[in-house]
Amino acid sequence: MVVTFSNAALNCKDVKYGNDNYHENMEALAIEARLRDGYFSRYHEGVVSELCGYGDDDIEGLIDRGYIRRSEVEGIKEALGLDSRSRAGRNYEYAWNKFNFETELSSAQSGNLASFYADEPNSECGKMAKRALAGDRIAIRKLEKEDSICTSGYED
């Protein structure tokens, strides 16, 4: 299984009102953001403008009044690459998925490695995890056989 992480295909300049491909880009955004029925409304346009810093719409008010759903706002943020996750959080998710699904490591071992990779990248284990993620088969085999350098400190 190959784990892929897509970068946002659209960004704020693509969906700024007045852009030559504005309507096509908003239609693509509606699909990518999983908006109801794959369509965007003027309320979604307001959300995009506010998130991108072009407008002054009250997103919470639009949600409160039922014009849009919070999940749609989150979908728009994700589709435009505006999510607020930290780099460490994204690194942890990436590493955990790679280790858990593409190696013989257990979920717990994958979590320990991902923690070192994301939070302590200059540690011996963090460096080994980085090598393994880059495809170094020796590092992968070493991590699969022994995890003595990559313990979480929570063992009994």
PyMOL commands that set and color helices and strands:
alter all, ss='L'
color gray80, all
select helices_A, chain A and resi 12-15+22-32+36-38+42-51+59-64+70-79+87-102+107-119+124-133+137-145+148-150
alter helices_A, ss='H'
color red, helices_A
deselect
rebuild
show_as cartoon
